[in-house]
Amino acid sequence: MIETPVLIAGGGPVGLTLALALSRQGVRSILADPGRITPVDLPAGLAPFTLADIHADPRVSLRPGWCLFGFERFADGVTAHLMQVQGDGQQQVRAGYLVGCDGAGSLVRNFLDIDLEDEIAVAFGRGRVILAGDAAHPISTAGQDGLALGVADALCLAGHLAQATDGAHDAKPLQSYEIERRPVVRRIRTGG
Ligand SMILES: Cc1cc2nc3c(=O)[nH]c(=O)nc-3n(C[C@H](O)[C@H](O)[C@H](O)COP(=O)(O)OP(=O)(O)OC[C@H]3O[C@@H](n4cnc5c(N)ncnc54)[C@H](O)[C@@H]3O)c2cc1C
């Protein structure tokens, strides 16, 4: 079984931002996506790096062509099951944290049985499994704010995960992240 501090499911702009932001704080991650992982350019100023850097980053292990299809949660980590989209490869990953950046139809959110209310997940995760980007707040029909919100989620979460994985500070990254991000997402999505 492979071990990693953080497993990221989804290589859209939010998953890529999270992986790079974690790396800049010294945290390794594995990022799996059923597609080819081709970074799109973020609008200038949205993140302090270019997503194209991902391919050269030694702390990010990319798994293009692999998708998450299940996981088990434990007090001290998550055992995740990945499978190859083409071919019959399967791999188990033991991660300190699993982050679902797997978009609006998030499998991670569905497996956690988390409902949506006003287009926002009623919880941004459970224990060591955390949602970010469209997985936490699926796009509105206008689709005008999802990218900026999701990138900000990733930058915020990376800080809390970096503290948690060094064992010294924030032992509850999900709570800290949700306290910080939920009011912002709610204000932008519902005006409330
Ligand atoms: C037509 C349209 C126009 C838009 N215009 C704008 C705009 O102008 N401004 C703006 O801010 N936002 C816009 N958005 C919204 C923006 O595109 C999204 O908010 C943003 O892409 C969300 O990023 P994400 O990484 O959370 O999810 P996604 O970009 O959806 O990425 C999710 C990734 O997860 C992967 N995945 C899925 N299932 C699994 C699995 N089981 N295991 C592993 N990986 C998995 C997918 O392959 C995908 O690569 C628009 C959206 C649409 C559809």
The ligand as an SDF file (V2000), in Angstrom:
LIG
                    3D

 53 58  0  0  0  0  0  0  0  0999 V2000
  -19.8720   26.5080  -18.9630 C   0  0  0  0  0  0  0  0  0  0  0  0
  -19.1830   26.9340  -17.6910 C   0  0  0  0  0  0  0  0  0  0  0  0
  -18.6800   28.2210  -17.5770 C   0  0  0  0  0  0  0  0  0  0  0  0
  -18.0480   28.6390  -16.4130 C   0  0  0  0  0  0  0  0  0  0  0  0
  -17.5770   29.9140  -16.3190 N   0  0  0  0  0  0  0  0  0  0  0  0
  -16.9560   30.3170  -15.1880 C   0  0  0  0  0  0  0  0  0  0  0  0
  -16.4400   31.6390  -15.0700 C   0  0  0  0  0  0  0  0  0  0  0  0
  -16.5300   32.4530  -15.9920 O   0  0  0  0  0  0  0  0  0  0  0  0
  -15.8270   31.9860  -13.9060 N   0  0  0  0  0  0  0  0  0  0  0  0
  -15.7190   31.1120  -12.8660 C   0  0  0  0  0  0  0  0  0  0  0  0
  -15.1650   31.4750  -11.8220 O   0  0  0  0  0  0  0  0  0  0  0  0
  -16.1890   29.8480  -12.9520 N   0  0  0  0  0  0  0  0  0  0  0  0
  -16.8040   29.4340  -14.0850 C   0  0  0  0  0  0  0  0  0  0  0  0
  -17.2940   28.1630  -14.1650 N   0  0  0  0  0  0  0  0  0  0  0  0
  -17.1600   27.2790  -13.0110 C   0  0  0  0  0  0  0  0  0  0  0  0
  -15.7600   26.6570  -12.9040 C   0  0  0  0  0  0  0  0  0  0  0  0
  -15.4230   26.0390  -14.1260 O   0  0  0  0  0  0  0  0  0  0  0  0
  -15.7840   25.6250  -11.7760 C   0  0  0  0  0  0  0  0  0  0  0  0
  -16.2490   26.2460  -10.5960 O   0  0  0  0  0  0  0  0  0  0  0  0
  -14.4000   25.0430  -11.5370 C   0  0  0  0  0  0  0  0  0  0  0  0
  -13.9710   24.3120  -12.6630 O   0  0  0  0  0  0  0  0  0  0  0  0
  -14.4320   24.1390  -10.3310 C   0  0  0  0  0  0  0  0  0  0  0  0
  -13.1980   23.4820  -10.2150 O   0  0  0  0  0  0  0  0  0  0  0  0
  -13.0780   22.0840   -9.4470 P   0  0  0  0  0  0  0  0  0  0  0  0
  -11.6250   21.7310   -9.5470 O   0  0  0  0  0  0  0  0  0  0  0  0
  -13.7300   22.1920   -8.1280 O   0  0  0  0  0  0  0  0  0  0  0  0
  -13.9770   21.0660  -10.2640 O   0  0  0  0  0  0  0  0  0  0  0  0
  -13.8240   20.5660  -11.8010 P   0  0  0  0  0  0  0  0  0  0  0  0
  -13.2140   21.6240  -12.6610 O   0  0  0  0  0  0  0  0  0  0  0  0
  -15.1700   20.0350  -12.1640 O   0  0  0  0  0  0  0  0  0  0  0  0
  -12.8050   19.3660  -11.6800 O   0  0  0  0  0  0  0  0  0  0  0  0
  -13.1610   18.1640  -11.0530 C   0  0  0  0  0  0  0  0  0  0  0  0
  -12.1420   17.0920  -11.4640 C   0  0  0  0  0  0  0  0  0  0  0  0
  -12.4170   15.9200  -10.7080 O   0  0  0  0  0  0  0  0  0  0  0  0
  -12.2180   14.7950  -11.5210 C   0  0  0  0  0  0  0  0  0  0  0  0
  -12.9440   13.6680  -10.9460 N   0  0  0  0  0  0  0  0  0  0  0  0
  -14.2700   13.4060  -10.9970 C   0  0  0  0  0  0  0  0  0  0  0  0
  -14.5450   12.2580  -10.3540 N   0  0  0  0  0  0  0  0  0  0  0  0
  -13.3640   11.7940   -9.8650 C   0  0  0  0  0  0  0  0  0  0  0  0
  -13.0100   10.6380   -9.1130 C   0  0  0  0  0  0  0  0  0  0  0  0
  -13.9090    9.7260   -8.7370 N   0  0  0  0  0  0  0  0  0  0  0  0
  -11.7020   10.4510   -8.7770 N   0  0  0  0  0  0  0  0  0  0  0  0
  -10.7660   11.3750   -9.1700 C   0  0  0  0  0  0  0  0  0  0  0  0
  -11.0600   12.4830   -9.8950 N   0  0  0  0  0  0  0  0  0  0  0  0
  -12.3470   12.6840  -10.2260 C   0  0  0  0  0  0  0  0  0  0  0  0
  -12.7160   15.2510  -12.8980 C   0  0  0  0  0  0  0  0  0  0  0  0
  -12.1450   14.4710  -13.9340 O   0  0  0  0  0  0  0  0  0  0  0  0
  -12.2490   16.6940  -12.9470 C   0  0  0  0  0  0  0  0  0  0  0  0
  -10.9630   16.8290  -13.5560 O   0  0  0  0  0  0  0  0  0  0  0  0
  -17.9120   27.7440  -15.3390 C   0  0  0  0  0  0  0  0  0  0  0  0
  -18.3850   26.4280  -15.4470 C   0  0  0  0  0  0  0  0  0  0  0  0
  -19.0350   26.0400  -16.6180 C   0  0  0  0  0  0  0  0  0  0  0  0
  -19.5530   24.6320  -16.7200 C   0  0  0  0  0  0  0  0  0  0  0  0
  1  2  1  0
  2  3  1  0
  2 52  2  0
  3  4  2  0
  4  5  1  0
  4 50  1  0
  5  6  2  0
  6  7  1  0
  6 13  1  0
  7  8  2  0
  7  9  1  0
  9 10  1  0
 10 11  2  0
 10 12  1  0
 12 13  2  0
 13 14  1  0
 14 15  1  0
 14 50  1  0
 15 16  1  0
 16 17  1  0
 16 18  1  0
 18 19  1  0
 18 20  1  0
 20 21  1  0
 20 22  1  0
 22 23  1  0
 23 24  1  0
 24 25  2  0
 24 26  1  0
 24 27  1  0
 27 28  1  0
 28 29  2  0
 28 30  1  0
 28 31  1  0
 31 32  1  0
 32 33  1  0
 33 34  1  0
 33 48  1  0
 34 35  1  0
 35 36  1  0
 35 46  1  0
 36 37  1  0
 36 45  1  0
 37 38  2  0
 38 39  1  0
 39 40  1  0
 39 45  2  0
 40 41  1  0
 40 42  2  0
 42 43  1  0
 43 44  2  0
 44 45  1  0
 46 47  1  0
 46 48  1  0
 48 49  1  0
 50 51  2  0
 51 52  1  0
 52 53  1  0
M  END
$$$$
